[in-house]
């Protein structure tokens, strides 16, 4: 399954797209700006390099300085 993020520029476009998706029977969900930001942060976290490890002592030294 794939998903698309489409950003409407105004209320008329929102209404048009919503109507179009309903007529086509395509499930859609409206997202707030906050939800879209959360989605972007999640994607960045999933793509982050998780192979590097940091020791507890180096973290504690940074926190103390």
PDB file of N, CA, C and O in Angstrom:
ATOM      1  N   UNK A   1       0.851  -1.175   0.000  1.00  0.00           N
ATOM      2  CA  UNK A   1       0.000   0.000   0.000  1.00  0.00           C
ATOM      3  C   UNK A   1       0.891   1.231   0.000  1.00  0.00           C
ATOM      4  O   UNK A   1       1.923   1.257   0.671  1.00  0.00           O
ATOM      5  N   UNK A   2       0.501   2.236  -0.741  1.00  0.00           N
ATOM      6  CA  UNK A   2       1.210   3.505  -0.780  1.00  0.00           C
ATOM      7  C   UNK A   2       0.266   4.603  -0.336  1.00  0.00           C
ATOM      8  O   UNK A   2      -0.955   4.469  -0.425  1.00  0.00           O
ATOM      9  N   UNK A   3       0.848   5.688   0.141  1.00  0.00           N
ATOM     10  CA  UNK A   3       0.063   6.843   0.561  1.00  0.00           C
ATOM     11  C   UNK A   3       0.629   8.085  -0.105  1.00  0.00           C
ATOM     12  O   UNK A   3       1.818   8.150  -0.418  1.00  0.00           O
ATOM     13  N   UNK A   4      -0.217   9.047  -0.313  1.00  0.00           N
ATOM     14  CA  UNK A   4       0.177  10.317  -0.900  1.00  0.00           C
ATOM     15  C   UNK A   4      -0.222  11.430   0.052  1.00  0.00           C
ATOM     16  O   UNK A   4      -1.273  11.367   0.691  1.00  0.00           O
ATOM     17  N   UNK A   5       0.608  12.435   0.143  1.00  0.00           N
ATOM     18  CA  UNK A   5       0.266  13.622   0.915  1.00  0.00           C
ATOM     19  C   UNK A   5       0.022  14.733  -0.089  1.00  0.00           C
ATOM     20  O   UNK A   5       0.910  15.090  -0.863  1.00  0.00           O
ATOM     21  N   UNK A   6      -1.178  15.272  -0.070  1.00  0.00           N
ATOM     22  CA  UNK A   6      -1.558  16.335  -0.993  1.00  0.00           C
ATOM     23  C   UNK A   6      -1.936  17.544  -0.153  1.00  0.00           C
ATOM     24  O   UNK A   6      -2.758  17.447   0.758  1.00  0.00           O
ATOM     25  N   UNK A   7      -1.334  18.674  -0.465  1.00  0.00           N
ATOM     26  CA  UNK A   7      -1.603  19.888   0.291  1.00  0.00           C
ATOM     27  C   UNK A   7      -2.463  20.822  -0.545  1.00  0.00           C
ATOM     28  O   UNK A   7      -2.064  21.253  -1.627  1.00  0.00           O
ATOM     29  N   UNK A   8      -3.641  21.127  -0.035  1.00  0.00           N
ATOM     30  CA  UNK A   8      -4.529  22.071  -0.709  1.00  0.00           C
ATOM     31  C   UNK A   8      -4.102  23.489  -0.356  1.00  0.00           C
ATOM     32  O   UNK A   8      -3.681  23.763   0.768  1.00  0.00           O
ATOM     33  N   UNK A   9      -4.214  24.379  -1.322  1.00  0.00           N
ATOM     34  CA  UNK A   9      -3.804  25.766  -1.105  1.00  0.00           C
ATOM     35  C   UNK A   9      -4.894  26.644  -0.511  1.00  0.00           C
ATOM     36  O   UNK A   9      -4.612  27.710   0.036  1.00  0.00           O
ATOM     37  N   UNK A  10      -6.135  26.194  -0.619  1.00  0.00           N
ATOM     38  CA  UNK A  10      -7.235  26.995  -0.080  1.00  0.00           C
ATOM     39  C   UNK A  10      -8.447  26.093   0.176  1.00  0.00           C
ATOM     40  O   UNK A  10      -8.420  24.899  -0.119  1.00  0.00           O
ATOM     41  N   UNK A  11      -9.498  26.682   0.724  1.00  0.00           N
ATOM     42  CA  UNK A  11     -10.700  25.915   1.081  1.00  0.00           C
ATOM     43  C   UNK A  11     -11.369  25.306  -0.147  1.00  0.00           C
ATOM     44  O   UNK A  11     -11.901  24.197  -0.077  1.00  0.00           O
ATOM     45  N   UNK A  12     -11.348  26.023  -1.274  1.00  0.00           N
ATOM     46  CA  UNK A  12     -11.966  25.478  -2.495  1.00  0.00           C
ATOM     47  C   UNK A  12     -11.269  24.200  -2.926  1.00  0.00           C
ATOM     48  O   UNK A  12     -11.928  23.228  -3.298  1.00  0.00           O
ATOM     49  N   UNK A  13      -9.941  24.191  -2.878  1.00  0.00           N
ATOM     50  CA  UNK A  13      -9.197  22.988  -3.243  1.00  0.00           C
ATOM     51  C   UNK A  13      -9.464  21.864  -2.257  1.00  0.00           C
ATOM     52  O   UNK A  13      -9.584  20.706  -2.658  1.00  0.00           O
ATOM     53  N   UNK A  14      -9.560  22.190  -0.964  1.00  0.00           N
ATOM     54  CA  UNK A  14      -9.881  21.172   0.049  1.00  0.00           C
ATOM     55  C   UNK A  14     -11.216  20.514  -0.269  1.00  0.00           C
ATOM     56  O   UNK A  14     -11.333  19.288  -0.250  1.00  0.00           O
ATOM     57  N   UNK A  15     -12.215  21.330  -0.559  1.00  0.00           N
ATOM     58  CA  UNK A  15     -13.548  20.814  -0.872  1.00  0.00           C
ATOM     59  C   UNK A  15     -13.515  19.977  -2.147  1.00  0.00           C
ATOM     60  O   UNK A  15     -14.109  18.899  -2.195  1.00  0.00           O
ATOM     61  N   UNK A  16     -12.825  20.463  -3.182  1.00  0.00           N
ATOM     62  CA  UNK A  16     -12.727  19.732  -4.435  1.00  0.00           C
ATOM     63  C   UNK A  16     -12.076  18.369  -4.225  1.00  0.00           C
ATOM     64  O   UNK A  16     -12.604  17.353  -4.677  1.00  0.00           O
ATOM     65  N   UNK A  17     -10.938  18.342  -3.545  1.00  0.00           N
ATOM     66  CA  UNK A  17     -10.225  17.081  -3.324  1.00  0.00           C
ATOM     67  C   UNK A  17     -11.040  16.115  -2.472  1.00  0.00           C
ATOM     68  O   UNK A  17     -11.096  14.919  -2.760  1.00  0.00           O
ATOM     69  N   UNK A  18     -11.667  16.635  -1.430  1.00  0.00           N
ATOM     70  CA  UNK A  18     -12.495  15.795  -0.563  1.00  0.00           C
ATOM     71  C   UNK A  18     -13.631  15.173  -1.367  1.00  0.00           C
ATOM     72  O   UNK A  18     -13.899  13.978  -1.241  1.00  0.00           O
ATOM     73  N   UNK A  19     -14.297  15.973  -2.188  1.00  0.00           N
ATOM     74  CA  UNK A  19     -15.398  15.484  -3.021  1.00  0.00           C
ATOM     75  C   UNK A  19     -14.894  14.457  -4.025  1.00  0.00           C
ATOM     76  O   UNK A  19     -15.523  13.419  -4.234  1.00  0.00           O
ATOM     77  N   UNK A  20     -13.760  14.751  -4.643  1.00  0.00           N
ATOM     78  CA  UNK A  20     -13.184  13.838  -5.630  1.00  0.00           C
ATOM     79  C   UNK A  20     -12.863  12.480  -5.012  1.00  0.00           C
ATOM     80  O   UNK A  20     -13.218  11.441  -5.567  1.00  0.00           O
ATOM     81  N   UNK A  21     -12.191  12.493  -3.859  1.00  0.00           N
ATOM     82  CA  UNK A  21     -11.830  11.234  -3.210  1.00  0.00           C
ATOM     83  C   UNK A  21     -13.079  10.456  -2.814  1.00  0.00           C
ATOM     84  O   UNK A  21     -13.115   9.234  -2.957  1.00  0.00           O
ATOM     85  N   UNK A  22     -14.095  11.143  -2.322  1.00  0.00           N
ATOM     86  CA  UNK A  22     -15.350  10.467  -1.960  1.00  0.00           C
ATOM     87  C   UNK A  22     -15.992   9.818  -3.181  1.00  0.00           C
ATOM     88  O   UNK A  22     -16.436   8.672  -3.110  1.00  0.00           O
ATOM     89  N   UNK A  23     -16.045  10.539  -4.304  1.00  0.00           N
ATOM     90  CA  UNK A  23     -16.657  10.002  -5.523  1.00  0.00           C
ATOM     91  C   UNK A  23     -15.871   8.819  -6.067  1.00  0.00           C
ATOM     92  O   UNK A  23     -16.456   7.875  -6.598  1.00  0.00           O
ATOM     93  N   UNK A  24     -14.556   8.862  -5.939  1.00  0.00           N
ATOM     94  CA  UNK A  24     -13.723   7.765  -6.422  1.00  0.00           C
ATOM     95  C   UNK A  24     -13.685   6.583  -5.453  1.00  0.00           C
ATOM     96  O   UNK A  24     -13.200   5.506  -5.799  1.00  0.00           O
ATOM     97  N   UNK A  25     -14.200   6.789  -4.237  1.00  0.00           N
ATOM     98  CA  UNK A  25     -14.169   5.733  -3.227  1.00  0.00           C
ATOM     99  C   UNK A  25     -12.785   5.533  -2.643  1.00  0.00           C
ATOM    100  O   UNK A  25     -12.460   4.456  -2.143  1.00  0.00           O
ATOM    101  N   UNK A  26     -11.974   6.571  -2.709  1.00  0.00           N
ATOM    102  CA  UNK A  26     -10.608   6.509  -2.178  1.00  0.00           C
ATOM    103  C   UNK A  26     -10.636   6.974  -0.727  1.00  0.00           C
ATOM    104  O   UNK A  26     -11.049   8.098  -0.444  1.00  0.00           O
ATOM    105  N   UNK A  27     -10.198   6.113   0.199  1.00  0.00           N
ATOM    106  CA  UNK A  27     -10.174   6.551   1.599  1.00  0.00           C
ATOM    107  C   UNK A  27      -9.181   7.694   1.774  1.00  0.00           C
ATOM    108  O   UNK A  27      -8.080   7.660   1.224  1.00  0.00           O
ATOM    109  N   UNK A  28      -9.569   8.687   2.529  1.00  0.00           N
ATOM    110  CA  UNK A  28      -8.689   9.828   2.769  1.00  0.00           C
ATOM    111  C   UNK A  28      -8.869  10.304   4.201  1.00  0.00           C
ATOM    112  O   UNK A  28      -9.888  10.047   4.841  1.00  0.00           O
ATOM    113  N   UNK A  29      -7.849  11.007   4.685  1.00  0.00           N
ATOM    114  CA  UNK A  29      -7.895  11.541   6.044  1.00  0.00           C
ATOM    115  C   UNK A  29      -7.311  12.936   6.015  1.00  0.00           C
ATOM    116  O   UNK A  29      -6.241  13.160   5.448  1.00  0.00           O
ATOM    117  N   UNK A  30      -7.997  13.849   6.609  1.00  0.00           N
ATOM    118  CA  UNK A  30      -7.501  15.213   6.722  1.00  0.00           C
ATOM    119  C   UNK A  30      -6.548  15.280   7.915  1.00  0.00           C
ATOM    120  O   UNK A  30      -6.853  14.768   8.992  1.00  0.00           O
ATOM    121  N   UNK A  31      -5.400  15.912   7.715  1.00  0.00           N
ATOM    122  CA  UNK A  31      -4.400  16.016   8.780  1.00  0.00           C
ATOM    123  C   UNK A  31      -4.192  17.477   9.144  1.00  0.00           C
ATOM    124  O   UNK A  31      -4.169  18.352   8.278  1.00  0.00           O
ATOM    125  N   UNK A  32      -4.041  17.726  10.436  1.00  0.00           N
ATOM    126  CA  UNK A  32      -3.718  19.075  10.884  1.00  0.00           C
ATOM    127  C   UNK A  32      -2.230  19.327  10.631  1.00  0.00           C
ATOM    128  O   UNK A  32      -1.472  18.400  10.343  1.00  0.00           O
ATOM    129  N   UNK A  33      -1.828  20.585  10.744  1.00  0.00           N
ATOM    130  CA  UNK A  33      -0.416  20.931  10.566  1.00  0.00           C
ATOM    131  C   UNK A  33       0.437  20.209  11.608  1.00  0.00           C
ATOM    132  O   UNK A  33       1.554  19.787  11.308  1.00  0.00           O
ATOM    133  N   UNK A  34      -0.077  20.064  12.822  1.00  0.00           N
ATOM    134  CA  UNK A  34       0.660  19.381  13.889  1.00  0.00           C
ATOM    135  C   UNK A  34       0.835  17.895  13.565  1.00  0.00           C
ATOM    136  O   UNK A  34       1.912  17.340  13.778  1.00  0.00           O
ATOM    137  N   UNK A  35      -0.215  17.251  13.053  1.00  0.00           N
ATOM    138  CA  UNK A  35      -0.124  15.839  12.686  1.00  0.00           C
ATOM    139  C   UNK A  35       0.866  15.637  11.541  1.00  0.00           C
ATOM    140  O   UNK A  35       1.610  14.656  11.525  1.00  0.00           O
ATOM    141  N   UNK A  36       0.873  16.553  10.598  1.00  0.00           N
ATOM    142  CA  UNK A  36       1.802  16.472   9.474  1.00  0.00           C
ATOM    143  C   UNK A  36       3.243  16.629   9.955  1.00  0.00           C
ATOM    144  O   UNK A  36       4.140  15.940   9.471  1.00  0.00           O
ATOM    145  N   UNK A  37       3.461  17.533  10.905  1.00  0.00           N
ATOM    146  CA  UNK A  37       4.792  17.715  11.487  1.00  0.00           C
ATOM    147  C   UNK A  37       5.226  16.463  12.238  1.00  0.00           C
ATOM    148  O   UNK A  37       6.374  16.034  12.118  1.00  0.00           O
ATOM    149  N   UNK A  38       4.316  15.873  13.013  1.00  0.00           N
ATOM    150  CA  UNK A  38       4.616  14.632  13.733  1.00  0.00           C
ATOM    151  C   UNK A  38       4.996  13.516  12.760  1.00  0.00           C
ATOM    152  O   UNK A  38       5.911  12.736  13.024  1.00  0.00           O
ATOM    153  N   UNK A  39       4.288  13.448  11.642  1.00  0.00           N
ATOM    154  CA  UNK A  39       4.572  12.435  10.631  1.00  0.00           C
ATOM    155  C   UNK A  39       5.977  12.629  10.066  1.00  0.00           C
ATOM    156  O   UNK A  39       6.713  11.661   9.873  1.00  0.00           O
ATOM    157  N   UNK A  40       6.345  13.881   9.803  1.00  0.00           N
ATOM    158  CA  UNK A  40       7.677  14.176   9.299  1.00  0.00           C
ATOM    159  C   UNK A  40       8.762  13.805  10.292  1.00  0.00           C
ATOM    160  O   UNK A  40       9.796  13.258   9.908  1.00  0.00           O
ATOM    161  N   UNK A  41       8.534  14.100  11.571  1.00  0.00           N
ATOM    162  CA  UNK A  41       9.505  13.737  12.609  1.00  0.00           C
ATOM    163  C   UNK A  41       9.635  12.225  12.732  1.00  0.00           C
ATOM    164  O   UNK A  41      10.741  11.714  12.909  1.00  0.00           O
ATOM    165  N   UNK A  42       8.537  11.511  12.642  1.00  0.00           N
ATOM    166  CA  UNK A  42       8.560  10.048  12.694  1.00  0.00           C
ATOM    167  C   UNK A  42       9.385   9.485  11.546  1.00  0.00           C
ATOM    168  O   UNK A  42      10.190   8.573  11.736  1.00  0.00           O
ATOM    169  N   UNK A  43       9.181  10.031  10.362  1.00  0.00           N
ATOM    170  CA  UNK A  43       9.929   9.569   9.191  1.00  0.00           C
ATOM    171  C   UNK A  43      11.425   9.817   9.382  1.00  0.00           C
ATOM    172  O   UNK A  43      12.238   8.955   9.047  1.00  0.00           O
ATOM    173  N   UNK A  44      11.795  10.971   9.909  1.00  0.00           N
ATOM    174  CA  UNK A  44      13.207  11.275  10.163  1.00  0.00           C
ATOM    175  C   UNK A  44      13.800  10.313  11.190  1.00  0.00           C
ATOM    176  O   UNK A  44      14.935   9.861  11.038  1.00  0.00           O
ATOM    177  N   UNK A  45      13.036  10.001  12.230  1.00  0.00           N
ATOM    178  CA  UNK A  45      13.520   9.084  13.264  1.00  0.00           C
ATOM    179  C   UNK A  45      13.720   7.687  12.695  1.00  0.00           C
ATOM    180  O   UNK A  45      14.684   7.010  13.053  1.00  0.00           O
ATOM    181  N   UNK A  46      12.834   7.247  11.823  1.00  0.00           N
ATOM    182  CA  UNK A  46      12.958   5.922  11.230  1.00  0.00           C
ATOM    183  C   UNK A  46      14.157   5.832  10.301  1.00  0.00           C
ATOM    184  O   UNK A  46      14.756   4.766  10.165  1.00  0.00           O
ATOM    185  N   UNK A  47      14.513   6.938   9.660  1.00  0.00           N
ATOM    186  CA  UNK A  47      15.631   6.951   8.723  1.00  0.00           C
ATOM    187  C   UNK A  47      16.971   7.257   9.390  1.00  0.00           C
ATOM    188  O   UNK A  47      18.015   7.188   8.741  1.00  0.00           O
ATOM    189  N   UNK A  48      16.952   7.593  10.675  1.00  0.00           N
ATOM    190  CA  UNK A  48      18.178   7.970  11.381  1.00  0.00           C
ATOM    191  C   UNK A  48      19.149   6.793  11.472  1.00  0.00           C
ATOM    192  O   UNK A  48      18.741   5.632  11.507  1.00  0.00           O
ATOM    193  N   UNK A  49      20.424   7.115  11.507  1.00  0.00           N
ATOM    194  CA  UNK A  49      21.473   6.095  11.645  1.00  0.00           C
ATOM    195  C   UNK A  49      21.476   5.593  13.083  1.00  0.00           C
ATOM    196  O   UNK A  49      21.817   6.333  14.005  1.00  0.00           O
ATOM    197  N   UNK A  50      21.097   4.343  13.268  1.00  0.00           N
ATOM    198  CA  UNK A  50      20.999   3.761  14.607  1.00  0.00           C
ATOM    199  C   UNK A  50      22.175   2.849  14.916  1.00  0.00           C
ATOM    200  O   UNK A  50      22.183   2.159  15.936  1.00  0.00           O
ATOM    201  N   UNK A  51      23.164   2.847  14.035  1.00  0.00           N
ATOM    202  CA  UNK A  51      24.288   1.927  14.223  1.00  0.00           C
ATOM    203  C   UNK A  51      25.325   2.460  15.209  1.00  0.00           C
ATOM    204  O   UNK A  51      26.070   1.679  15.801  1.00  0.00           O
ATOM    205  N   UNK A  52      25.382   3.777  15.391  1.00  0.00           N
ATOM    206  CA  UNK A  52      26.382   4.348  16.291  1.00  0.00           C
ATOM    207  C   UNK A  52      25.883   4.289  17.730  1.00  0.00           C
ATOM    208  O   UNK A  52      24.726   4.598  18.015  1.00  0.00           O
ATOM    209  N   UNK A  53      26.776   3.889  18.630  1.00  0.00           N
ATOM    210  CA  UNK A  53      26.440   3.809  20.050  1.00  0.00           C
ATOM    211  C   UNK A  53      27.250   4.841  20.811  1.00  0.00           C
ATOM    212  O   UNK A  53      28.402   5.107  20.467  1.00  0.00           O
ATOM    213  N   UNK A  54      26.663   5.417  21.833  1.00  0.00           N
ATOM    214  CA  UNK A  54      27.338   6.391  22.682  1.00  0.00           C
ATOM    215  C   UNK A  54      27.344   5.842  24.099  1.00  0.00           C
ATOM    216  O   UNK A  54      26.332   5.345  24.593  1.00  0.00           O
ATOM    217  N   UNK A  55      28.485   5.938  24.736  1.00  0.00           N
ATOM    218  CA  UNK A  55      28.581   5.398  26.097  1.00  0.00           C
ATOM    219  C   UNK A  55      27.864   6.312  27.085  1.00  0.00           C
ATOM    220  O   UNK A  55      27.728   7.516  26.868  1.00  0.00           O
ATOM    221  N   UNK A  56      27.418   5.708  28.161  1.00  0.00           N
ATOM    222  CA  UNK A  56      26.741   6.459  29.219  1.00  0.00           C
ATOM    223  C   UNK A  56      27.664   7.507  29.802  1.00  0.00           C
ATOM    224  O   UNK A  56      27.229   8.622  30.089  1.00  0.00           O
ATOM    225  N   UNK A  57      28.940   7.168  29.983  1.00  0.00           N
ATOM    226  CA  UNK A  57      29.878   8.114  30.595  1.00  0.00           C
ATOM    227  C   UNK A  57      30.072   9.357  29.726  1.00  0.00           C
ATOM    228  O   UNK A  57      30.186  10.463  30.253  1.00  0.00           O
ATOM    229  N   UNK A  58      30.110   9.191  28.407  1.00  0.00           N
ATOM    230  CA  UNK A  58      30.271  10.378  27.546  1.00  0.00           C
ATOM    231  C   UNK A  58      29.033  11.260  27.588  1.00  0.00           C
ATOM    232  O   UNK A  58      29.144  12.483  27.507  1.00  0.00           O
ATOM    233  N   UNK A  59      27.863  10.662  27.711  1.00  0.00           N
ATOM    234  CA  UNK A  59      26.621  11.453  27.836  1.00  0.00           C
ATOM    235  C   UNK A  59      26.628  12.224  29.155  1.00  0.00           C
ATOM    236  O   UNK A  59      26.281  13.405  29.192  1.00  0.00           O
ATOM    237  N   UNK A  60      27.025  11.551  30.238  1.00  0.00           N
ATOM    238  CA  UNK A  60      27.052  12.207  31.546  1.00  0.00           C
ATOM    239  C   UNK A  60      28.067  13.353  31.563  1.00  0.00           C
ATOM    240  O   UNK A  60      27.808  14.388  32.176  1.00  0.00           O
ATOM    241  N   UNK A  61      29.202  13.189  30.910  1.00  0.00           N
ATOM    242  CA  UNK A  61      30.198  14.267  30.855  1.00  0.00           C
ATOM    243  C   UNK A  61      29.615  15.492  30.132  1.00  0.00           C
ATOM    244  O   UNK A  61      29.808  16.626  30.571  1.00  0.00           O
ATOM    245  N   UNK A  62      28.912  15.258  29.041  1.00  0.00           N
ATOM    246  CA  UNK A  62      28.295  16.361  28.297  1.00  0.00           C
ATOM    247  C   UNK A  62      27.242  17.073  29.144  1.00  0.00           C
ATOM    248  O   UNK A  62      27.147  18.300  29.118  1.00  0.00           O
ATOM    249  N   UNK A  63      26.454  16.306  29.893  1.00  0.00           N
ATOM    250  CA  UNK A  63      25.411  16.895  30.715  1.00  0.00           C
ATOM    251  C   UNK A  63      25.990  17.725  31.865  1.00  0.00           C
ATOM    252  O   UNK A  63      25.394  18.720  32.277  1.00  0.00           O
ATOM    253  N   UNK A  64      27.140  17.318  32.376  1.00  0.00           N
ATOM    254  CA  UNK A  64      27.767  18.032  33.491  1.00  0.00           C
ATOM    255  C   UNK A  64      28.434  19.333  33.049  1.00  0.00           C
ATOM    256  O   UNK A  64      28.594  20.249  33.855  1.00  0.00           O
ATOM    257  N   UNK A  65      28.820  19.422  31.790  1.00  0.00           N
ATOM    258  CA  UNK A  65      29.512  20.632  31.343  1.00  0.00           C
ATOM    259  C   UNK A  65      28.576  21.733  30.931  1.00  0.00           C
ATOM    260  O   UNK A  65      29.025  22.809  30.534  1.00  0.00           O
TER     261      UNK A  65
END
